[in-house]
Amino acid sequence: MKPFLRRSSLIYIAIMIAALVFFSFFFPMTKKPTEIPLSEVIAKSRSGEIEKIVVDGDVLLITTIDGTELKTITGNLTIVDLQELGLVLPEG
């Protein structure tokens, strides 16, 4: 292979890798849950809009009936505290 062709091939490969890194950084494939206030989570739970709630430390990961993923930070509140504030846990 001629040196010019090899060098230009390496340049094209480097450009392709840089483009992939750029797009994966600025346009991630996975959607992050939208953060909402705890009061909104409680309101949604009361109106029956929540399908699933997962507790991950001080974060609640919420999936609504229409498939939207949300999260809220609970701080030091326990599930019992949240229920006393009006959170209605989904069945199941």
C-alpha positions in Angstrom: 0.0 0.0 0.0 1.3 3.4 -0.9 2.2 5.7 2.1 -0.3 8.4 0.9 -3.2 5.9 0.8 -2.3 4.4 4.2 -2.1 7.9 5.8 -5.4 9.0 4.3 -7.1 5.8 5.4 -5.9 6.5 9.0 -7.2 10.0 8.8 -10.6 8.8 7.7 -10.7 6.2 10.5 -9.7 8.9 13.0 -12.5 11.2 11.7 -15.1 8.4 11.9 -14.0 7.6 15.5 -14.2 11.3 16.5 -17.7 11.6 14.9 -18.9 8.5 16.8 -17.5 9.9 20.1 -19.1 13.3 19.4 -22.6 11.9 18.7 -22.5 9.4 21.6 -21.5 12.2 24.0 -24.1 14.8 22.8 -26.9 12.5 21.8 -26.9 9.6 24.3 -29.0 6.6 23.3 -30.6 6.1 26.8 -33.1 8.5 28.1 -32.6 9.8 31.6 -35.6 10.1 33.8 -37.0 13.6 34.1 -36.6 14.9 37.7 -39.8 16.2 39.2 -40.7 17.5 42.7 -41.9 15.1 45.4 -45.2 17.0 45.6 -45.9 16.2 41.9 -45.1 12.5 42.5 -47.6 12.5 45.3 -50.2 14.2 43.2 -49.7 11.7 40.3 -49.9 8.8 42.8 -53.2 10.1 44.1 -54.7 10.4 40.6 -53.6 6.8 39.7 -51.0 7.9 37.1 -48.2 5.8 38.5 -47.6 2.2 37.3 -44.4 1.4 39.2 -42.1 3.0 41.9 -38.6 1.8 42.6 -36.6 3.0 45.6 -32.9 3.5 44.9 -31.4 5.0 48.0 -32.8 8.5 48.4 -34.2 8.5 44.9 -37.6 7.3 43.7 -37.7 6.0 40.1 -41.2 6.3 38.8 -42.8 4.8 35.7 -46.2 6.3 34.8 -49.0 4.5 33.1 -48.1 6.0 29.8 -44.4 4.7 30.2 -42.8 8.0 31.1 -39.8 7.6 33.4 -39.5 10.2 36.2 -37.4 10.5 39.3 -37.5 12.5 42.5 -35.2 12.9 45.5 -36.7 11.9 48.9 -33.8 12.8 51.1 -34.1 11.0 54.5 -37.8 10.2 54.1 -38.9 6.6 54.4 -41.7 4.9 52.5 -43.8 5.2 55.6 -43.1 9.0 55.8 -44.0 9.3 52.1 -47.3 7.5 52.6 -48.1 9.8 55.5 -47.5 12.7 53.1 -50.1 11.2 50.8 -48.1 8.9 48.5 -50.3 6.1 47.2 -48.2 3.1 46.2 -49.4 1.2 43.0 -50.8 -2.2 43.4 -48.4 -5.1 42.9 
